[in-house]
Amino acid sequence: MSVLSSRGSMLELKSEIIKYAHTLSIDLIGFTTADRFNGLENILNERKKKNYLSEFEEENFELRINPRKTLKSARSIVVIGQSYYSNIDSSPVDTNRSKFQGDLARISWGEDYHIVLKEKLDKLSSFIGNKHSDFQFLSFVDTGPLVDRHVAWRAGLGVFGKNNCLINDKLGSWFVIGYMLTNLDIEADKPKENICCINCNICIKECPTGAIEKPHVINVKKCISYILQSKDSILENNRELLETRIYGCDICQNKCPKNFMVTETSLDEFKPIVKQIDLVDLLTISNKKFKLLLGNNSAGWRGKKILQRNAIIAMGNQNRASAIPYLLPYLTDDRVEMREYARWAIAKLKKLT
């Protein structure tokens, strides 16, 4: 029997992979088959019908449902989860910061999770490759066509909250996911029973834009995190709801009872480096300085222009008329949309004088 399919050798390898993952300080690891995610097809079709798909998602549903469309030889998927939670009270404070600050979601307080998890997956693949010369794999962190949370759910890493975040008993929903398609026939773990949110609707009630329309039904176009990342025009009635955020939103996760008593991250890479960005600096920052500031941060991937747009809106929501001089240059910006956001912010702040 092939070493790739021998049950005994695969059980032994699974145990070795788990042990090695622990030496890499990986918080969660699970395994699932490379079979189609048949139950997902109806969900994706319904979201498409309602225009609830985002611009960041793979448009080919077959790629999202069938792992073997990405790796033809795929037989199993190794899935990892890593906590990025740090208690806000234990993180450093910059005493020299200005009064105009823009908020980053917790996922962006430390180093870019894409890089951190990819390095761990690379080490795992090297470990496995040293044991199997004919090992084939592809690994992804937010870059693959599959729906990460469904892959992680089927591998037993957690259950779905009503906000569609995956919730783990120890980490809550404060963890990021990476996965590796492999040609190894590793025994699959079982999904956990989804019973954690039966009598709770807090996330639905607390979402300021009503993006969580009902349990497990999210209108992504209303989600603050999506709005701050999308290139689409930000409607005027949504701008105040963004408050001083410039990247991401943690409202539903902060309000979730499952996140009240969770294990903090053990990784130095995810310890807070920057929680807020000086908006004045961001509005005038050069490309070189932007790369230095956010080049190794997950917020930086959207680029300077999107974050500057968000900064203008955040300045308008500061409720300090003293912000107006910093916005005036944008009234003559080459970009029509930036002039519009600046006019809105200045008009809003002038009402305070």
Sequence and secondary structure as in RCSB ss.txt:
>XXXX:A:sequence
MSVLSSRGSMLELKSEIIKYAHTLSIDLIGFTTADRFNGLENILNERKKKNYLSEFEEENFELRINPRKTLKSAR
SIVVIGQSYYSNIDSSPVDTNRSKFQGDLARISWGEDYHIVLKEKLDKLSSFIGNKHSDFQFLSFVDTGPLVDRH
VAWRAGLGVFGKNNCLINDKLGSWFVIGYMLTNLDIEADKPKENICCINCNICIKECPTGAIEKPHVINVKKCIS
YILQSKDSILENNRELLETRIYGCDICQNKCPKNFMVTETSLDEFKPIVKQIDLVDLLTISNKKFKLLLGNNSAG
WRGKKILQRNAIIAMGNQNRASAIPYLLPYLTDDRVEMREYARWAIAKLKKLT
>XXXX:A:secstr
  TTT HHHHHHHHHHHHHHHHHTT SEEEEEE    HHHHHHHHHHHHTT   TTS S HHHHH GGGT TT  
EEEEEEEE    GGGS   TT  S EEEE GGGSSS HHHHHHHHHHHHHHHHHTT TT  EEEESS SSS HHH
HHHHTTS EE TTS EEBTTTBT EEEEEEEESS           TTTT  HHHHH TT  EEETTEE GGG HH
HHHH  S   HHHHGGGTTEEE   HHHHH GGGSS      GGGS S SEEEHHHHHH  HHHHHHHHTTSGGG
GGHHHHHHHHHHHHHHTT  GGGHHHHGGGGG SSHHHHHHHHHHHHHHHTT 
